[in-house]
Amino acid sequence: MVLSADQVNLIGQVFESYLLEHHRDDILGILREADEEAHYPVIVDALTLFETNMEIGEYFNAFPSEVLPVFDSALRRAALAALQAATTTADPPQLSVKQNLHARVSGLPICPELTREHIPKTRDVGHFLSVTGTVIRTSLVKVLEFERSYICNKCKHVFVVKADFEQYYAFCRPSACLNEEGCNSTKFTCLSGTTSSPTSCRDYQEIKIQEQVQRLSVGSIPRCMVVVLEDDLVDSCKSGDDITVYGVVMQRWKPFHEGARCDLELVLKANYVKVNNEQLAGVVIDEEVRKEFEDFWGKHRNDPLAGRNEILASLCPQVFGLYLVKLAVAMVLAGGVQRTDATGTRIRGESHLLLVGDPGTGKSQFLKYAVKIMPRSVLTAGIGSTSAGTGTNTSLLLVGLEHMGIWARLILLLPGACFAVHISAKFYLVLCPSTDGLLKEFCELYLEQLV
């Protein structure tokens, strides 16, 4: 089932009037911009829109892939209407028409049908959802050709073919001419890339998000999902960011080959991306917090180590004792001071921390606590990690003690590079500076010893 022409007109008219009533200032601000080729978003609150017209909300939830292009077209008409109304004033401002406008829908109602804290499944295909997760990987920004123009060799009719998202933006050549007058020619010439019709391209990027660990049950492995970003959404987030993605759950597959199994993949085609950890970065310390900080260290002025111990006692409270490990974790999280050597090379001040211990000694508890208190962090496990980096400056590795004799030989192989501290009969702490490539060399030696 698809939307009829009357339904499309109704959605466009209602949304255009909504924009002129609630977002006229945003549209005028975009029209004042000098760059006419840039992409500009208008963020629309879904709750306010649905309250304006409940029928629009029903269409949007049932056919999001068809309604979103209608929203963009209505936004361009609303911008043109606002431009015409502004030019009729006595002192018209300097405004220009912008074609690359996008309606970004956010603020979905908080209900299980629309908001998810876990990765969507197959039954969610075709639905517009709000998914919260942590960015664990970002790809490079690419140039994507999203449509091509063809001309019929017989009737000279020009028509446009759009790339198929479900086939990784492959172009499916039409079987016959699309002229409504009834031309049945099967021979066409592609005009895209020529002087008469330039190539239609847009920015494209893929990111991978992972379920937030603090929202999972004990023993659950976080799942991942690919998110597709286009136009102004590109480069809107970085690895380690906690984000909420508003978009349509879709499926895609590679081209078919005889004798090969078709591999389907669920992806989220983003309409809007909200970075949640920006709220933490913008926190302003008020006078009450500042006074509490000064009073605390004023009380321990004569014995600052006692104040340090009081802070360590509250670090990862679910683990009893192990104050030396807590001190090392606190030092790694606080970071150091970067320096520049005589050759001009910048050396990071953060250290790497490697915890080695038997199962059940609390290694993963320290890792989960570090992820919880850091605004930008990525929690990964050996089952889901690859050779790709996660974009963090501080590494915190946890390894079991099945091969404890190996670590003594490793420390001898890297003199001065790291040192081990014996905590207990089943716990070792290894610290090494964050020199580029050192931790990688350390892990490679470990793997060689295992083989």
C-alpha positions in Angstrom: 0.0 0.0 0.0 1.3 3.5 -0.9 0.0 7.0 -0.3 -2.5 8.4 -2.7 -2.2 11.8 -4.4 -4.8 13.3 -2.1 -3.0 12.0 1.0 0.3 13.4 -0.3 -1.3 16.8 -0.9 -2.9 16.7 2.6 0.4 15.9 4.3 2.2 18.6 2.3 -0.3 21.3 3.1 -0.5 20.5 6.8 3.2 20.3 7.2 3.8 23.6 5.3 1.4 25.5 7.5 3.0 23.9 10.6 6.4 25.1 9.5 5.2 28.7 8.8 3.6 28.8 12.2 6.3 27.2 14.4 9.6 27.5 12.4 9.3 30.7 10.4 12.3 32.3 12.3 14.4 29.1 11.6 13.6 29.3 7.9 14.4 33.0 7.7 17.7 32.4 9.4 18.6 29.8 6.8 17.5 32.1 4.0 20.0 34.7 5.3 22.9 32.4 4.9 25.3 33.2 2.0 26.1 29.6 0.8 23.3 28.5 -1.5 24.8 25.0 -2.1 25.1 23.9 1.6 22.5 21.6 3.3 20.4 23.1 6.0 18.3 21.2 8.6 15.1 22.3 10.3 14.5 20.3 13.5 10.9 19.4 14.0 9.5 18.2 17.3 7.3 15.1 16.5 5.1 15.5 19.6 4.1 19.1 18.6 3.5 18.0 15.0 1.4 15.1 15.9 -0.7 17.3 18.3 -1.3 19.6 15.4 -2.8 16.9 13.2 -3.1 13.3 14.4 -3.8 12.0 10.9 -0.3 13.2 9.9 1.1 11.2 12.8 -0.7 8.1 11.6 0.6 8.5 8.0 4.1 9.1 9.3 4.2 6.0 11.5 2.8 3.8 8.8 4.8 5.1 5.7 7.9 7.0 7.0 9.9 6.4 3.8 7.2 8.0 1.7 6.3 10.8 4.1 9.8 12.1 4.7 10.4 13.3 1.1 7.0 15.0 1.3 8.2 16.8 4.3 11.3 18.0 2.5 9.2 19.3 -0.5 6.8 21.1 1.9 9.8 22.7 3.6 11.1 24.1 0.3 7.6 25.5 -0.4 7.4 27.0 3.1 10.8 28.6 2.6 9.7 30.1 -0.8 6.5 31.4 0.9 8.5 33.0 3.7 10.9 34.5 1.2 8.1 36.1 -0.8 6.4 37.4 2.4 9.7 39.0 3.6 10.4 40.7 0.3 7.1 42.6 0.4 8.1 44.5 3.5 9.3 48.1 3.4 12.9 47.2 4.2 13.4 43.6 2.7 16.4 41.7 4.2 19.1 40.1 2.1 17.6 36.6 1.5 18.2 33.9 -1.1 16.5 30.7 -2.1 18.0 27.5 -0.7 17.2 24.2 -2.4 19.0 21.8 0.0 16.6 21.9 2.9 15.9 18.9 5.1 13.2 18.3 7.7 14.7 16.5 10.7 12.2 14.8 13.0 13.1 14.4 16.7 11.4 14.2 20.0 9.3 11.0 19.4 6.9 10.0 22.1 8.6 7.8 24.7 6.9 4.4 24.2 8.2 0.9 23.3 6.8 1.2 19.8 8.9 4.3 18.8 11.9 4.5 21.2 14.4 1.8 21.7 17.4 1.3 23.9 18.4 -1.9 22.2 19.2 -2.7 18.5 16.1 -3.1 16.4 15.2 -6.5 14.9 13.7 -7.8 11.7 10.1 -7.0 12.8 11.1 -3.3 12.9 11.9 -3.0 9.2 10.1 -0.1 7.7 9.4 1.7 11.0 10.6 5.1 12.1 12.4 4.6 15.5 14.5 6.4 18.0 17.6 4.3 18.9 20.1 5.2 21.6 23.6 3.8 21.5 27.4 4.5 21.6 29.4 5.1 18.4 32.2 2.6 18.1 33.3 3.2 14.5 33.0 5.9 11.9 33.9 5.5 8.2 35.5 8.1 5.9 33.1 10.6 4.2 32.5 9.4 0.7 30.8 10.9 -2.4 27.6 9.1 -3.3 25.9 9.4 -6.7 22.2 9.1 -5.9 20.5 9.6 -9.2 21.2 9.5 -13.0 19.4 11.0 -16.0 18.7 8.9 -19.1 17.4 9.9 -22.6 15.5 7.6 -24.8 17.2 7.1 -28.2 13.8 6.9 -29.9 11.4 9.5 -28.5 14.2 11.7 -26.8 12.3 11.6 -23.5 14.5 12.4 -20.5 13.8 10.6 -17.2 15.6 10.2 -13.9 16.5 6.9 -12.2 17.3 6.9 -8.5 19.9 4.7 -6.8 18.4 1.7 -4.9 19.3 2.0 -1.2 18.4 -1.7 -0.6 21.1 -2.7 -3.1 23.9 -0.6 -1.7 22.8 2.3 -4.0 23.1 0.3 -7.2 21.4 1.7 -10.3 18.7 -0.6 -11.9 18.5 0.2 -15.6 14.8 0.4 -16.7 13.5 -2.2 -19.0 11.5 0.2 -21.1 11.1 3.9 -21.8 9.2 5.7 -19.0 7.4 8.1 -21.4 3.7 8.3 -20.5 2.8 8.6 -24.2 3.6 4.9 -24.7 7.1 4.6 -26.1 8.4 1.0 -25.8 12.0 1.6 -26.7 14.6 -0.3 -24.7 17.7 1.8 -25.8 18.8 4.7 -23.6 21.8 7.0 -23.2 23.0 8.1 -19.8 23.3 11.9 -19.5 24.8 12.0 -16.0 28.4 13.2 -16.0 28.1 15.2 -19.2 28.0 18.9 -19.6 24.2 18.9 -20.2 23.5 17.0 -16.9 26.1 17.1 -14.2 26.4 14.1 -11.8 24.1 14.3 -8.8 26.1 13.5 -5.7 25.9 13.9 -2.0 28.0 13.3 1.1 27.8 9.8 2.6 29.1 8.2 5.7 28.4 5.0 7.7 28.9 4.6 11.4 28.4 1.7 13.7 26.6 2.0 17.1 26.6 -0.3 20.0 24.1 -0.9 22.8 24.9 1.0 25.9 26.4 -1.4 28.4 24.8 0.1 31.5 21.4 -0.6 30.0 22.1 -4.4 29.4 21.4 -7.2 31.8 24.2 -9.1 33.4 26.1 -11.4 31.1 24.6 -9.8 27.9 26.9 -9.0 25.0 26.2 -5.6 23.4 24.9 -5.8 19.8 25.9 -3.4 17.0 24.1 -1.9 14.0 25.2 0.2 11.0 23.8 3.7 10.6 23.8 5.5 7.3 24.3 9.3 7.4 23.8 11.6 4.4 24.1 15.4 3.6 24.3 17.6 6.7 24.3 14.5 9.1 27.8 13.6 8.0 30.5 14.1 10.6 27.9 15.0 13.2 29.4 12.5 15.7 32.7 10.8 16.7 33.7 7.5 18.1 32.8 7.2 21.7 29.8 9.6 21.5 26.5 8.6 23.1 23.9 9.4 20.5 20.2 9.0 19.8 19.5 8.3 16.1 16.0 9.0 14.6 15.6 7.1 11.4 13.9 4.3 9.4 15.0 0.7 9.9 15.8 -0.8 6.4 17.4 -3.9 5.0 19.9 -4.1 2.2 21.7 -6.8 0.3 24.5 -7.3 -2.2 23.8 -8.1 -5.9 22.6 -11.6 -6.5 24.9 -14.3 -7.8 24.0 -17.7 -9.0 24.8 -20.4 -6.4 25.5 -17.8 -3.7 23.3 -17.2 -0.6 21.7 -13.7 -0.3 23.0 -12.0 2.8 20.6 -9.5 4.3 21.7 -6.7 6.6 19.6 -4.5 8.9 20.7 -0.8 8.8 19.2 2.4 10.2 18.9 5.2 7.6 19.2 8.3 9.8 17.0 11.3 9.6 18.4 13.1 12.6 21.3 12.5 15.0 21.3 13.9 18.5 24.7 13.8 20.4 23.8 13.2 24.1 27.3 13.5 25.7 27.5 17.2 24.6 25.4 17.9 27.6 28.2 16.6 29.9 30.8 18.7 28.1 28.9 21.9 28.7 28.4 21.5 32.4 29.3 24.7 34.3 30.7 24.3 37.8 28.6 26.5 40.1 29.8 28.2 43.3 28.3 25.5 45.5 30.3 22.8 43.8 33.4 24.9 43.8 33.0 25.7 47.5 32.5 22.0 48.3 35.7 21.2 46.4 37.7 23.9 48.3 36.3 22.8 51.7 37.2 19.1 51.0 40.9 19.9 50.3 41.0 22.5 53.0 40.0 19.8 55.5 42.9 17.6 54.2 45.4 20.4 53.8 47.8 18.9 56.3 47.3 15.3 55.0 46.4 15.3 51.3 47.0 11.5 51.1 44.0 11.0 53.5 41.8 13.0 51.1 43.1 10.9 48.2 42.3 7.7 50.1 38.8 9.0 50.8 38.3 9.5 47.0 39.7 6.1 46.2 37.3 4.5 48.7 34.3 5.8 46.7 35.9 4.7 43.3 34.2 1.5 42.0 32.5 0.8 45.4 31.2 -2.6 44.3 34.8 -3.9 44.6 36.2 -4.2 48.1 39.8 -3.3 48.8 42.3 -3.3 45.9 43.2 0.4 46.6 46.4 0.2 44.4 44.3 -0.9 41.4 41.8 1.9 42.1 44.6 4.4 42.3 46.0 3.2 38.9 42.5 3.4 37.3 42.0 6.9 38.8 45.3 8.1 37.4 44.6 6.7 34.0 41.1 8.4 33.9 42.5 11.7 35.2 45.2 11.7 32.5 48.5 13.5 32.5 50.2 16.4 30.7 51.2 16.0 27.1 54.7 17.2 26.1 56.6 17.9 22.9 60.1 16.5 22.6 63.1 18.1 20.9 62.1 16.7 17.4 58.7 18.3 17.7 56.8 15.1 18.2 53.8 15.4 20.5 53.6 12.7 23.2 50.3 12.1 24.9 50.2 12.3 28.7 47.7 9.5 29.1 48.9 6.1 30.2 47.8 2.6 29.2 46.6 0.3 32.0 46.7 -3.5 31.7 45.0 -5.5 34.4 45.9 -9.2 34.6 44.0 -11.5 36.9 42.1 -14.7 37.5 38.4 -14.9 36.7 36.3 -13.3 39.4 38.9 -10.8 40.7 36.9 -7.8 39.5 38.7 -6.8 36.3 35.5 -6.2 34.3 34.0 -4.2 37.2 36.8 -1.6 36.9 36.3 -1.4 33.1 32.5 -0.9 33.4 33.0 1.7 36.1 35.4 3.6 33.9 33.0 3.5 31.0 30.2 4.8 33.2 32.0 7.9 34.5 33.7 9.0 31.2 31.7 11.1 28.8 33.3 9.5 25.8 34.1 5.8 26.0 33.8 2.5 24.2 33.5 -0.8 25.9 34.6 -3.7 23.8 35.3 -7.4 24.4 37.6 -9.9 22.6 34.6 -11.5 20.9 33.5 -8.2 19.2 36.8 -6.3 18.8 38.9 -5.9 15.6 42.2 -4.4 14.7 40.6 -1.1 14.1 41.0 1.6 16.8 38.2 3.1 18.8 39.5 6.7 18.8 40.4 6.8 22.5 43.7 8.0 24.0 43.7 5.8 27.0 43.7 2.0 26.9 42.5 -0.2 29.7 43.1 -3.9 29.0 41.9 -6.9 31.1 43.6 -10.3 30.6 43.2 -13.5 32.5 46.1 -15.3 34.3 45.9 -18.6 32.4 49.5 -18.1 31.2 51.1 -16.1 34.0 54.6 -17.3 33.2 54.4 -15.6 29.8 54.1 -12.1 31.4 57.4 -12.4 33.2 59.1 -13.2 29.9 57.3 -10.3 28.2 58.5 -7.8 30.7 62.0 -9.0 30.2 61.6 -8.6 26.4 60.5 -4.9 26.8 62.9 -3.5 29.5 61.9 -0.1 30.7 58.7 -0.1 28.6 56.5 -1.4 31.4 56.6 -2.7 34.9 54.4 -5.1 36.8 53.2 -4.7 40.4 52.3 -7.8 42.4 48.9 -7.1 44.0 48.0 -10.6 45.3 48.5 -14.2 44.5 45.9 -13.9 41.7 46.2 -10.2 40.6 49.0 -8.4 38.7 48.9 -4.7 37.5 51.0 -3.8 34.5 51.5 -0.1 33.6 53.1 1.2 30.4 53.4 4.7 28.9 51.3 5.5 25.9 54.1 5.6 23.4 52.6 5.0 19.9 52.9 1.4 18.9 54.0 0.1 22.4 50.8 -1.4 23.5 50.4 -3.0 20.0 53.9 -4.5 20.3 53.1 -5.7 23.8 50.0 -7.5 22.7 51.7 -9.0 19.6 54.4 -10.5 21.8 51.7 -11.9 24.1 50.0 -13.6 21.2 53.3 -15.0 19.9 53.9 -16.5 23.3 50.5 -18.1 23.3 51.1 -19.8 20.0 
